[in-house]
Amino acid sequence: MKKTFLSVMALTALSSLGLVACGNQANGSNLSNGAKSKTLNWMEKGNLRTLDPSKIVESTSAETLANADQGLLANPKSNELDSGVAKSYKVSKDGKTYTFNLRHEKWSNGDPVTAKDFVYGFQRSVNPKTASQDSYILDHVANYSNVSKGKAPVSTLGVSAPNDYTFVVHLSKPQTYFKYLTAGSVMYPQNEKVVTKLGKSYGTTSQNQVYNGPYTIQGWNGTNDSWSLKKNPNYWNAKNVNLNQVKFHVVKDGQTGMNEYQTGMLDQLSLNSKQQVENYNHSSELHKFNTANSDYVELNQQRVSAFKNVKLRQALSYALNRNQLVNNVLGDGSKPLNSFVANNLAKYKGKDFANEAKINSSSQYDMNKAKELWKQGLKEVGKNGFDLKLTSDDSDTAKSVSEYMQSQWEKLPGLKVTNVSLPSQQRVSRLLSQNFDMCLTGWNPGIPDPSATLDTRESTNSMNFSKWKNTKFDALMNDAENTHSNDENKRWDDMVKAGKLADKDVSAVNLYQNARPTLLKTNVHGLRYNSTGDSWDFAKAYVSDK
């Protein structure tokens, strides 16, 4: 999954990097230094799934739309955010009212972007008829619960537009990281006139959408594996957008991608094998980015009721040698997960949450223990074995990881694993519809707070695809988000306890925190990379003359 994006507060900074040696970013003045090409050719690992901001759940769609749409605030960097459509904002003393002063800007079709577009966007995301997987991100907005359950009209949601360029959000209780959430797609403005006109086709192709960001999206028909970002002349800061076009091409085969990069068809390539990384280890074109992405396996308790047995879940976890997986299978700089929450996502009083919440069993390899637990679990559920399907993307990396897990898990008595490799769009659809036994997936938390990841383990959360349920975990997360929301010490302790509980009970089979080794032509500058959220920001990128 998105590797997705979601909730959080400013305990640590997002990593926002330019891709020049010193980490600087390009600006308009750089263009006088021999810049010629106005087009960037970019590789994507997965297909677009939707351009409906209320329904985005995976990384390719989120990253693409983040360069074509813009929310109230944008592009978290350091401990701050860039201004987006909001040129300024203020927070009431009680922390429950946010007032945003908006720019005068236009949609790509020429309509003005107003506060009413934000009111409608928030309401549409919460409206149960929209069926947004990410609507829970707005759960602190006043009257969210009643509106999201269909018990109250969307007009009663705590958002208003006193005038065309003032947008007000009323929260039911303070949320210290709310400002970070406003950069996410689920809170983007939406043009009601366009949504109403297009109906169910809204966001299903690039033409069935309007945009208010640096670029517009062109050339996506809903299923094809190529599309483009084109400079949006109506964007409020268009004069500082250097590129005319970013061409995207989905490449799933590592050798095909390498050939296209070496022949100049691509300016960027995400490496997906140990050999590729080793071949470029001393090249100035190789950039090794850290991410906050957690990769893991969801065990569908709704479809395979035996997965409710903790011993079976623990056995599957103990059977995997994470060090062998990241060093010998991946070899790209990925690291074993210390906990369900990624390393260096969030720190408090100098302590990394992942280390605080770590329990040894969540990443420990012990095949003998795995076999014993598996036998005990089989006996408890009254089975002699299982024939299970492991669903994953059809990329080279996902296939390699799935094959490794298959080889390890089939060492458990009576277990047969069949790998099912699908295009990312289909894999995500199966995940959302609970049409899987086990699924290799992942999570990008979106902002630097443990709750952004831990939320997905809550029993009522739409992103809890395992359907794992633990009442004590739910209670701890409720305390963190409500009872102790303004007490940093207690909130942190609540989440550490919740994290340990999720790992001890194997809410998912933790795998690794993935790295992002990337080849980039040396004449590409000004890109910004965020380790959480929507990774690539092209707004200030440019391509200089070789």
TORZA-814611 format. One line per field, with one value per residue (C-alpha): z, x, y. Coordinates in Angstrom, 2 decimals. Each point is the difference from the previous one (the first is absolute). Example, Ala and Ser with C-alpha at 12.3 -4.5 7.8 and 13.67 -1.06 7.14 Angstrom:
c3	[7.80, -0.66]
c1	[12.30, 1.37]
c2	[-4.50, 3.44]
//
This chain:
c3	[0.00, -0.07, 1.09, 1.10, 1.88, 3.13, 3.50, 2.29, 2.11, -0.09, 2.21, -2.72, -3.35, -3.37, -2.13, -2.95, -2.22, -3.20, -2.30, -0.39, 2.00, 2.74, 0.26, -1.41, -2.03, -3.36, -0.47, -2.94, -0.04, -0.70, -3.48, -1.24, 0.59, -3.31, 0.51, -3.28, 0.40, 1.38, 0.23, 2.63, -0.71, 3.12, 0.94, 2.13, 1.51, 0.10, -1.90, 0.90, 1.67, 0.36, -0.12, 2.43, 3.04, 2.37, -1.18, -0.34, 2.04, -1.80, -0.69, -3.78, -0.04, 3.11, -1.31, -3.44, 1.28, 2.60, -2.90, -1.71, 2.97, 3.10, 3.42, 2.64, 0.91, -1.89, -0.12, 3.63, 0.52, 3.20, 2.67, -2.30, -3.06, -3.18, -0.54, -2.45, -0.94, 3.47, 0.11, 3.79, 2.84, 3.70, 2.80, 2.88, 3.56, 0.81, -3.08, -1.45, -2.74, -3.06, -2.26, -3.40, -2.21, -3.62, -3.10, -3.03, -2.45, -2.70, -0.93, -3.25, -1.67, 1.01, 2.93, 3.15, 2.90, 3.03, 3.58, -1.17, -1.90, 3.26, 1.80, -2.74, -0.11, 3.75, -0.09, -2.97, 1.62, 3.16, -1.77, 0.38, -3.57, -1.25, 1.81, 0.61, 1.62, 1.49, 1.42, 3.53, -0.38, 0.56, 3.17, 2.17, -2.11, 1.93, -0.55, -2.08, 1.74, -0.74, -3.57, -0.87, 1.29, -1.97, 3.17, -0.88, -3.27, -1.38, 0.49, 3.76, -0.28, 1.82, -3.04, -1.35, -2.51, 1.50, -3.37, -3.22, 1.34, 3.66, 0.98, 3.60, 1.57, 3.41, 1.82, 2.66, 2.03, -0.52, -2.39, 0.20, -3.42, -1.89, -2.15, -1.48, -0.98, -2.14, -2.55, -0.76, -2.97, 2.10, 0.98, -3.48, -1.37, -2.48, -2.65, 0.73, -3.45, -1.63, 2.39, -0.56, -3.79, -0.25, 2.61, 0.27, -2.68, 2.18, 0.44, -2.14, -2.77, -0.19, -2.05, 2.63, 2.55, 0.51, 1.73, 2.11, 0.45, -1.90, -2.74, -1.65, -0.76, -3.62, -1.97, 2.57, -1.27, 3.18, -0.86, -1.98, 1.41, -1.12, 0.72, 0.35, 2.30, -2.02, 1.37, 1.23, -1.17, 2.53, 2.99, 2.35, -0.06, -3.63, -0.69, 2.29, -1.56, -2.34, -1.79, -2.73, 0.32, 2.06, -1.97, 2.09, -1.20, 2.07, -0.03, 1.92, -1.48, 1.39, -3.16, -2.19, 2.28, -0.04, -3.80, -0.23, 2.50, -1.72, -3.44, 1.24, -0.10, 3.76, 2.11, 3.20, 0.97, 3.24, 0.45, 0.97, 0.41, 2.01, -3.18, -1.41, 3.22, 0.10, -3.63, 0.76, 3.55, -0.92, -2.52, 0.59, -1.56, 2.90, 2.86, 3.00, 1.64, 3.34, 0.29, 2.75, -1.97, 1.94, -2.04, 1.60, -0.64, 0.82, 1.21, -0.85, 3.08, -1.67, -2.83, 1.85, 3.47, 1.18, -0.09, 3.16, 1.71, 1.27, -0.11, -3.73, -0.53, 2.21, -1.88, -3.34, 1.49, 1.62, -3.28, -1.79, 0.21, -0.54, -0.19, -2.75, -1.76, -0.02, -0.64, -2.45, -1.68, -0.07, 0.45, -0.55, 3.43, 1.52, 3.72, 2.14, 1.84, 3.71, 0.49, -2.08, 0.06, -2.15, 1.42, 0.29, -0.76, 3.36, 3.00, 3.43, 2.46, -2.36, -0.06, -3.21, 0.25, -1.91, 2.58, 2.92, -1.29, -1.16, 1.20, -1.14, -1.23, -2.69, -2.12, 1.49, -2.18, 1.58, -2.32, 2.72, 2.10, -3.10, -0.68, 3.60, 0.14, -3.36, 1.22, 3.17, -1.98, -2.45, 2.89, 1.64, -3.19, -0.87, -3.31, -1.53, -2.28, -2.36, -3.69, -0.02, -2.64, 0.44, -2.07, -1.05, -2.71, -3.21, 0.28, 0.07, 3.63, 1.20, -1.86, 1.59, 3.50, -0.52, -1.28, 3.05, 2.39, -1.88, 0.34, 3.74, 0.82, -1.85, 2.54, 2.48, 0.15, -2.14, -1.52, -3.76, -1.27, -3.50, -1.14, -1.86, -1.72, -1.29, -1.41, 2.95, -0.90, 0.19, 3.15, 1.74, -1.16, 1.52, 3.22, 0.23, -0.71, 2.44, -2.92, 1.22, 2.49, 0.60, -1.68, -0.28, 0.42, 1.70, 1.59, -0.32, 3.07, -1.70, 3.01, 2.84, 2.81, 1.18, -0.10, -3.79, -0.15, 3.17, -0.99, -2.72, 2.66, 1.72, -0.41, -1.64, -2.30, -3.71, -0.60, 2.40, -2.75, 2.29, 2.10, 3.07, 3.14, 3.46, 2.46, 2.13, -3.07, -0.98, 3.53, 0.01, -3.35, 1.20, 3.03, -2.24, -2.32, 2.57, 3.73, -0.25, -3.29, 1.65, 2.35, -2.06, 2.64, 0.51, -3.69, -0.90, 2.67, -1.26, -3.52, 1.10, 1.92, -3.00, -2.36, 2.19, 0.28, -3.77, -0.61, 2.81, -1.36, -3.62, -1.35, -3.24, -0.94, 0.12, -2.75, -0.77, -0.32, -3.64, -1.48, -3.29, -2.05, -2.98, -3.10, -1.15, -2.90, 1.25, -1.94, 1.99, 2.88, 2.48, 0.81, 3.55, 1.65, 3.12, 1.98, 1.11, -1.92, -3.73, -0.79, -3.08, -0.45, -3.55, 0.49, -0.06, -2.00, -3.15, -2.53, -0.94, -3.19, 0.23]
c1	[0.00, 1.07, 1.82, -2.40, -0.13, -1.80, -0.15, 2.58, 1.75, 3.31, 2.11, 2.61, 0.54, -0.83, 3.09, -0.27, 3.05, 1.16, 1.89, 3.17, 3.06, -0.47, -3.75, -0.93, -3.12, -0.39, -1.69, -0.71, 3.49, 1.53, -1.48, 2.51, 2.69, -0.44, -3.41, -1.49, -2.26, -3.44, -0.98, 0.86, -0.45, -0.97, -0.43, -2.89, -0.20, -3.79, -3.04, -2.34, -3.16, -2.07, 0.24, -2.88, 1.64, -2.54, 0.77, 3.79, 1.59, 3.27, 3.25, -0.02, -3.35, 0.86, 3.38, -1.36, -2.98, 2.14, 1.82, -3.26, -2.16, 0.76, -1.60, -0.04, 3.64, 2.59, 3.33, 1.01, 3.66, 1.96, -2.57, -2.05, -2.19, -0.07, -2.96, -2.45, -3.31, 0.02, 2.39, -0.39, -1.99, -0.64, -1.00, -2.30, 1.33, -1.88, 1.53, -3.39, -0.53, 2.22, -0.58, 1.70, 0.43, 0.01, 1.76, -1.90, 0.71, -1.72, -0.77, 1.47, -3.41, 0.06, -2.44, 1.14, 1.18, -1.97, -0.65, -3.18, 2.19, 1.68, -3.33, -1.26, 3.25, -0.08, -3.70, 0.36, 2.88, -2.04, -3.28, -0.58, -1.35, 3.51, 1.43, 3.38, 2.50, 1.79, -2.96, 1.11, 2.82, -2.65, -1.30, 0.84, -2.14, -3.15, -2.93, 2.12, -1.42, -3.65, 0.65, 2.27, -2.64, -2.79, -1.72, 0.31, 0.12, 3.43, -0.94, 0.42, 3.69, 2.19, 1.20, -1.19, 0.74, -0.80, 1.03, 1.60, 3.53, -0.36, -0.31, -0.68, 0.38, -1.50, 1.45, -1.83, 3.21, 3.54, 2.22, 3.59, 0.94, -3.10, 1.97, 1.99, -3.17, -1.13, 2.70, -1.61, -2.22, -3.06, -0.09, 0.58, -2.55, -2.48, -2.02, -3.62, -1.16, 2.49, -0.70, -3.75, 0.35, 2.32, -1.72, 1.52, 2.60, 1.57, 3.71, -0.07, 2.12, 2.25, -2.63, -2.65, 1.64, 1.04, 3.19, 1.23, 3.68, 3.26, -0.95, -3.00, -0.15, -0.32, -0.20, -1.38, -3.06, -0.58, 2.01, 3.11, 3.53, 1.15, -1.13, 1.43, 0.08, -0.27, 0.64, -3.20, -0.13, -2.77, 2.13, 0.58, 3.78, 0.35, 2.83, 2.25, -0.89, 2.88, -1.02, -2.61, -0.55, 0.78, -0.59, -0.78, 0.51, -0.78, 2.92, -0.30, 2.93, 3.37, 2.01, -2.48, 0.27, 3.79, 0.06, -2.31, 2.08, 3.31, -1.36, -1.39, -3.69, -0.17, 1.62, -0.69, -0.14, -1.01, 2.39, -1.55, 2.78, 3.15, 2.07, -1.26, 0.89, 3.46, 0.65, -0.59, 1.35, 2.77, -1.97, -1.01, -3.34, -0.95, -1.99, -0.96, -3.11, -1.34, -3.75, -2.55, -1.66, -0.76, -0.47, -1.88, -2.46, -3.69, -1.58, -3.71, -1.84, -3.33, 0.74, 2.28, -1.51, 2.98, 2.09, -1.84, 2.29, 3.00, 2.32, -0.50, 0.72, 3.09, 1.23, -0.17, 2.01, 2.69, 0.47, 1.42, 3.65, -0.25, 3.76, 0.24, -2.94, 1.40, 3.64, -0.25, -3.37, -0.40, 3.53, -1.19, 0.59, -3.32, 0.09, -1.99, -2.85, 0.58, -3.72, -3.12, 0.89, 3.02, 3.34, 0.56, -3.60, -0.54, 2.11, -0.83, 2.61, 2.66, -1.38, -1.10, -3.49, 0.97, 2.67, -2.29, -2.75, 2.31, -0.52, 2.54, -2.55, -1.34, 3.13, 1.60, 0.77, -0.40, -1.18, -0.14, -2.25, -2.06, -0.62, -0.96, -2.42, -1.45, -0.67, -1.63, -2.10, -1.15, -1.08, -1.91, -1.94, -0.54, 1.89, 2.76, 1.22, -0.93, 0.19, 0.34, 0.49, 2.49, -1.00, 2.53, 0.81, 1.52, 3.21, 3.36, 0.52, -3.39, 0.40, 3.42, -1.28, -3.07, 2.13, 2.25, -2.95, -1.53, 3.23, 0.17, -3.65, -0.21, 2.49, -2.89, -1.80, -3.12, 0.30, -0.10, 0.33, -0.95, 1.27, -2.42, 1.74, -2.29, 0.30, -0.02, -3.43, -1.51, 1.91, -1.33, -3.54, 0.27, 1.31, -2.88, -2.58, 1.59, 0.55, 3.26, 1.43, 3.34, 1.15, 3.44, -0.69, 1.40, -0.69, 1.27, -1.23, -0.16, 1.09, 2.49, -2.10, -0.39, -3.78, 0.14, 1.10, -1.56, -3.43, -0.12, -0.09, -3.11, -2.88, -2.28, 2.60, -0.69, 3.70, 0.04, -0.12, 0.90, -3.11, 2.17, -1.79, 1.36, -2.13, 2.98, 1.78, -3.12, -0.26, 3.63, -0.39, -3.21, 1.89, 2.79, -2.38, -2.52, 0.66, 3.70, 0.02, 1.51, 2.36, 3.06, 1.50, -3.13, -0.90, 3.44, -0.21, -3.44, 1.32, 3.13, -2.17, -2.32, 2.91, 1.44, -3.40, -0.57, 3.37, -0.29, -3.38, 1.27, -2.65, 1.98, 3.22, 2.61, 2.62, 2.21, 0.30, 0.71, 2.71, -0.32, 3.21, -0.52, 2.00, -0.33, 1.74, 2.48, -1.68, -3.24, -0.23, -2.44, -2.02, -1.23, -0.33, -2.11, 0.61, -3.63, -3.03, 0.02, 3.64, 0.88, -0.69, 0.66, -1.08, 3.53, 1.76, 1.92, 2.25, 3.20, 2.05, 2.45]
c2	[0.00, 3.38, -0.79, 2.62, 3.42, 1.13, 1.52, 1.62, 2.65, 1.77, -2.22, -0.25, 1.64, -1.37, -0.43, 2.36, -0.14, 1.59, -2.33, 1.97, -0.99, 2.58, -0.56, 3.39, 0.59, 1.64, 3.31, 2.23, 1.50, -3.41, -0.02, 2.50, -2.61, -1.77, -1.57, -1.25, -3.01, 0.69, -3.68, -2.59, -3.73, -1.91, -3.65, -1.23, -3.48, -0.15, 1.17, 2.80, -1.21, 3.17, 3.79, 0.47, 1.67, -1.54, -3.53, -0.12, -2.81, -0.82, 1.80, 0.45, 1.79, 2.02, 1.12, 0.90, 1.96, 1.79, 1.66, 0.99, 0.99, 1.98, 0.13, 2.70, -0.68, -2.02, -1.83, -0.50, 0.85, 0.37, 0.87, 2.17, -0.24, 2.01, 2.23, -1.50, 1.51, 1.53, 2.92, 0.18, -1.50, 0.43, -2.35, 0.91, -0.05, -3.19, -1.71, -0.91, 2.58, 0.47, 3.00, -0.08, 3.06, -1.15, 1.26, 1.18, -2.81, -2.02, -3.56, -1.27, 0.59, 3.68, -0.21, 1.82, -2.18, 1.16, -0.96, -1.72, -2.50, -0.96, -0.24, -2.31, -2.00, -0.68, -0.84, -2.33, -1.90, -0.55, -0.76, -3.77, -0.08, 0.82, -3.05, 1.64, -2.38, 2.99, 1.91, -0.90, 2.52, 2.67, -1.65, 3.04, 2.32, 0.91, -2.38, -2.40, -3.05, 0.77, 1.12, -2.94, -2.44, 1.65, 1.18, 3.68, 1.96, 0.95, 3.66, -0.51, -0.90, 2.53, 1.95, 3.34, 2.76, 3.44, 1.44, -1.21, 0.16, -0.95, -3.66, -1.01, -3.45, -0.74, -3.01, -1.96, -0.05, 1.31, -1.94, 1.19, -1.40, 1.14, 2.46, -2.88, -1.79, 2.93, -0.84, -3.39, -0.75, -0.87, 3.70, 1.44, 2.48, -1.48, 1.80, -0.95, 1.04, -2.36, -2.88, 0.31, 0.18, -3.03, -2.16, -3.48, 0.79, 2.72, -0.71, -3.15, 1.57, 3.04, 1.86, -0.64, 2.25, 3.60, 1.12, 2.90, -0.93, 0.55, -2.47, -1.60, -3.71, -1.04, -3.23, -2.45, -1.89, -1.96, -3.11, 0.95, -0.01, 3.44, 3.56, 3.49, 2.97, 3.21, 3.47, 1.63, 3.65, 0.71, -1.03, 2.93, -0.51, -1.10, 2.44, -2.06, -3.37, -0.83, -3.17, -0.03, -3.73, -3.10, -3.21, -3.09, -3.55, -3.10, -2.44, -3.26, -1.93, 1.04, -0.68, 1.86, 3.00, -0.13, -0.12, 2.99, 1.96, -0.78, 0.92, 3.32, -0.89, 0.54, 2.73, -1.92, -3.67, -1.70, -2.93, -3.29, -2.53, -0.50, -0.28, 3.30, 1.80, -1.56, 0.95, 3.70, 0.15, 2.42, 2.04, 3.61, -0.93, -2.29, 1.53, -2.13, 1.36, -1.10, -0.41, -0.36, -2.80, -3.16, -3.18, -2.87, -2.80, 0.30, -3.27, 0.14, -1.26, 0.66, -2.43, -2.45, -0.29, -2.10, 3.17, 1.04, -2.49, 1.97, -3.01, -0.41, 3.70, -0.18, -3.08, 1.82, 2.86, -2.18, -1.89, 3.04, 1.03, 3.76, 0.50, -2.59, 1.63, 3.55, -0.97, -2.87, 0.42, 3.78, 1.31, 3.57, 1.51, -1.05, -0.84, -2.45, 1.68, 0.45, 0.45, 0.55, 3.71, 0.86, 1.10, 3.77, 0.85, 1.65, 0.93, 1.33, 1.23, -1.32, -3.54, -1.70, -1.46, -3.14, -0.81, 0.86, -2.31, -2.79, -3.55, -2.59, -2.52, 2.36, -0.43, -3.13, -3.02, -3.44, -2.75, -2.62, 2.22, 0.80, -3.69, -0.70, 2.92, -1.01, -3.54, 1.32, 2.43, -2.67, -2.19, 2.86, 0.81, -3.65, 0.01, -2.12, 2.75, 2.82, 0.87, 3.79, 2.65, 2.85, 3.04, 2.63, 2.52, -1.31, 2.05, -1.79, 1.01, -1.21, -3.28, -0.61, 0.74, -2.22, -2.86, 0.26, -0.07, -2.92, -2.00, 0.70, -0.54, -3.30, -1.36, 0.08, -3.37, -0.20, 3.47, 0.57, 3.56, 1.10, 3.41, 2.25, 2.93, 2.76, 3.52, 2.40, 1.34, -3.50, -0.88, 3.11, -0.80, -3.48, 1.47, 2.45, -2.70, -2.49, -2.39, -1.53, -2.50, 1.71, 3.20, 1.60, 3.68, 3.07, 3.32, 3.54, 1.90, 3.41, 2.03, -0.56, -1.42, -3.62, 0.25, 0.34, -3.64, -1.39, 1.30, -2.65, -2.74, 1.34, -2.44, 2.58, 1.52, -0.45, -0.72, -2.96, -2.62, -2.90, 0.71, -0.56, 1.14, 0.65, 1.96, 1.02, 1.39, 1.95, 1.41, 1.13, 1.76, 1.63, 1.32, 1.29, 1.82, 1.20, -0.29, 0.86, 1.92, 3.10, -1.82, -0.91, -2.33, -2.06, 0.02, -1.31, -2.71, -1.04, -0.44, -1.86, -2.47, -0.32, -0.59, -2.75, -1.63, 0.04, -1.66, -2.54, -1.06, 0.08, 2.35, -0.35, -1.81, 2.77, -0.19, 2.96, 3.74, 0.48, 2.15, 1.85, -0.28, 2.27, 0.83, 3.58, 1.70, 2.56, 2.81, -0.35, 2.47, 1.50, -3.09, -0.33, -3.39, -0.56, -3.18, 0.00, 1.13, 0.55, -0.63, 2.05, 3.70, 1.24, 3.62, 1.42, -2.70, 0.84, -1.71, 1.80, -0.27, -2.88]
//
